[in-house]
Amino acid sequence: MNEQFDIRLVYQGKECIFNAALLTTAYSYRIKVRVDELDIFYEPDEEQNFRAIVNYEDSNNTKFPDKALLGEISNALILLFKD
């Protein structure tokens, strides 16, 4: 199941909207978020936070987004997916 949704947040005084998709597997899920033409995958960790993951192939060819922005997206996901 792939469910599409938007993540809206304010970052550095600017409203940002990111396209996201919930990707489910048998026992877990990932969230694919499109940030500056790069797919960032967020996975839940043991502490119910989200860690950002980038495919190895993309890591050599792409300029990465701000770490602070990735953290803000993670915080938005925590709010959306908390129990």
TATAPE-V600733 format. One record per run of one state. SS is the DSSP state (2 for helix, 1 for strand, 0 for the rest). FROM is the first residue (numbers start at 1). LEN is the number of residues. If there is no record, write none. Layout:
BEGIN
ss=SS from=FROM len=LEN
ss=SS from=FROM len=LEN
END
This chain:
BEGIN
ss=0 from=1 len=1
ss=1 from=2 len=10
ss=0 from=12 len=2
ss=1 from=14 len=11
ss=0 from=25 len=4
ss=1 from=29 len=7
ss=0 from=36 len=2
ss=1 from=38 len=7
ss=0 from=45 len=5
ss=1 from=50 len=4
ss=0 from=54 len=2
ss=2 from=56 len=4
ss=0 from=60 len=7
ss=2 from=67 len=15
ss=0 from=82 len=2
END
